[in-house]
Amino acid sequence: MGHIKLTDFGLSKVGLMNLATNLYEGYIDRETKQFTDKQVFGTPEYIAPEVILRQGYGKPVDWWSMGIILYEFLVGCVPFFGETPEELFAHVINDEIEWPSEAEWPATDDAKDLISQLLQQNPRNRLGTGGAQEVKEHSFFEEINWNSLLRQKAEFVPQLDSEDDTSYFDTRADRYCHEVDDSEDMDDPDESALFSSFSSCSPRFRKVYSRVEKELEEEH
């Protein structure tokens, strides 16, 4: 197995506030409400509740996203989802995490506790708000030597024949193999009607194209 490397490009914001005090309460308040523009940015599944509620936000939103990612690593899907962003956001704000049954998808108590603490809806109670050391000291990482982590060798390193070698990836044919049942009627008029007025062209292009097409028909 190789190592998962998580890269964070930040919130893409300019003008971070400087710490004005070393008092812990002041630090927590600053960390949880670092940005107050009340705009919502990000991939819906990973957005923290305080961003959705436009309460102001800071570094704790990254710990929330990390909790979502860890849950996804363990279970195979995100903990909150919906048919629309609005439905998804409602679950993020109001719902507790649901874990699959042990028989279906076992997870250690340490893993569940870590993720549950990272996914605290109140950023003041969220693990990591007081600093990364909080996360490092969680029992889930008990066997991790943080001092030597960056020097640890990966158990598996891909051997590439060239910079363009893609042999470790599935071929497009394997990934997008869609089998069609010959017994299905592909010329169902009812299904065709669903796409009768569909067009991938812009309205402006359709207008120009229709005029040119009409002129060509008149010439013939």
N, C-alpha and C positions, 0 to 999 in steps of 0.2 A: 504494500500500500504506500501511496505517497502522502504528502502533507497538504492539508487545505490551507491556502493563504488567503486571508481576508484583507482586502484593500478598501479603505474608506477615503473618499475624496471630500468629505465634509459636507456641510449644508450649502456650499456655494454662496456664502454670504460675505459681505465686506463690512469691516468696522466693528470687530468684536470688542466688547467692553473689557477694560482691565480690572483686575481684582482691587477693590478699594479697601478691603479689610481682611485680616487673617482670622477673624472670628468665624467659627464654623457655621453659625446660623446665617451670617451674611454670605458666606461662600455658597451654601446650599441654595439660598434665594437667588443668587447671581447665576448659579449653574442651571437652575431649573427654568429661569426666565431670561435667558441670555438674549433672545431675539423677541421683539414685541411688535413686529410689523403685522402680526395676525394673518399672514398669508399661509396657505396650505400648499406645500410642495412635497413631491416624493411619489414613490410607487405605493398605491393604496394599501396593499397588504402589509407594508412595513411601517406605515405612519403611526406615530405615537398618539395617544388620546389627547394630550395637551395641544398638539398641533391641530388636530381635528376640531377641538373646542376653541381654537384661536385664543388660548390663554397666555401666549408667550412661551418660548421654549428654549432649551439649551442643550448641553452635552448629554443629558439623560435620554434624549430621543435616540441616540446611537445605541445605548444599552438596551432600550426597548427593541430596536431592530435586531440586535444581536440575539435577544431572546426568541424573536420570531424565527430567525435563521436556524438557531439550535433546535427549536421544536421541529422545524422542517427537515433538518438532518436526521432526527430520531424517528419521526413519524412518517415522513414522506409527503406532507402537505402542511400548509400554514394553519395555525390554530383558529383564525377568524376568516370567514369568507362570505360572500353574498353575491346575488345576481347583479347587483348594481353597486357602485361606490357608496351610495347613500346607505344601502342595506349593510354593506361591509362595515362602514364607520359606526353604525348603530351597535353592531356586535362588539366592535373593539372597545367602545365606550362603556357598554353595559354588561357584557357577558364575562363569565369566568372561563378559564381554560378547561377544555374537556380532553381527557386522555383516553385513548383506546384501551380495551381490556388487555390484561396481562397476557392472556392466551393469544390475542391477535397481534400485539406489538409490545413486548416487554420493555420497560425502561427502569433504570435504577432509581431509588428514592433520592439519591444525590442529584441526579440529572433533573428529576421533576422539581426538586426544591430550587435548584439553580435557575431553571427557566421560569418557575413561578415568581421568584424574587425579581428577575429581570423584567417580567411582564406585569409589574405592579402598575395599576392605572394612575395612581397618584405618584408623580415623579419624585416627591420628597421621600417616599417610602421605597423607591426603586433601588435595587442593588447596583452599585456603581456611581450613584449620585455623589457619594462622598469621596470618590476617587477610584481609580482602577485597582488599587490595592485591595479594596473590598472584594472585588471579583476574584482576584488571584488567591485570596485566603479562603475562598469557599471550599468545602470538603470535596466537591467534584474534582477539583484540581490538586488534590492532596499529593498525588504521585508526580506532579509536574515540577521539574527543576527549572524555574524561570530564568535562572542565571545562565544555564547552558542551552536553553531552548533554541536560540538562533543558530547554535553550532551543531545541533542535532542533525544527523544524516538521515535522509529519506530511505525507507526500506526498499523502495522501488524507484528507479530513475529510467524513464523512457530512453531507448537507444534509437536515435533517428538517423536515417541514411542521408538526409539533406534537410535544409531549412523548410522545404515544402512537403516533407514526409507527413502524411495524414493516416498512416496505417493503424494508428491506435484509435481512430474514430470509425464509427459505423459508416458504411457507404450510404449514399443518398437513397439507393434502391432498397437497402435493408431498413433504413429509418422510416421511409415513406412508402411502405408496402401496403397498398390498399387493394384487398381482394374484392372483386365484384361478382356477385351471384348472377350467373347467366339466366337464372329463372326470373330475375327481376325485369320488369318492363321498363326499359330506359326511355321509351317514347310516350310515357304517360302524359296525355294532354293537360290533365289537372296540374301536374308538377311543372310543366312547361309554362303554364299561365302565371305561375308565381314569379317568373323572371321575364315576363313579356315586356315590361317597361324599364327593366334594369339596364343601366349603362355605366361603364367605368370612365366615360369621358366627361370632361367639364361641360357645363351648360353652354359656355361660349364656343367650345369646339363643336358641340353638337349642332349649334345654330349655323356655324360656318359650313360644316360638313353637309348638313341637310340642303343648304342653298346650292352648293357645288353639285351635289348628287342630283338635284332637280334640274339644274342647267344641263347636265350630261344626258339626262333622260330626254329632255326637249330636243337636243341635237340629234338624237337617234329616232 
